[in-house]
Amino acid sequence: MEIISQIFENKSLRKKILYTLGILAIYRLLVAIPVPTVDIATLMSQTLGDGSRELSSFLMLLGGSIERFSIVAVGLAPFINASIIMQLLQAVLPQLEELVEQGEQ
């Protein structure tokens, strides 16, 4: 207990620990939010159809985000793809290029 009290006496270390715990709490909250209109039973039967132990162990490490198919499981890929598509469309459509040149106006 003395070591823990010494850790929390250090202001910068306490701040880092509380920040890490806060990020973990936000992650666990986001895991609880499912993606709408997804049949989870069908998804899991197709993912674990052969009963692979390796894959089920890997899914356990993800913290339940795949079993519930939460918004965390979707990740950032759609946003990255949309950004790339918009950048490519700027070369094709002059209107988009004008919007980019205007900035946030």
C-alpha angles and dihedrals in degrees: 000000000000091000092051092050090050090051092053092046090065104084099206093046091047090050092052093048093049091047091052092048090049092052090049090051091051090049092051090049091052091049088060093058109086126209107252123241095022120127100221095189092057092044093052094045090054093044096046097027096129094043093242111188093202093056094045090051090051091050089052090057091055090068098242097300093125097043089055093031091225128181088264090064091056091059128181098305096103092052093047091048092049091051092051092047092050091050091051092047091055089069091052103038116052091199091064091048090053091051091053092049091052090059120201094342 
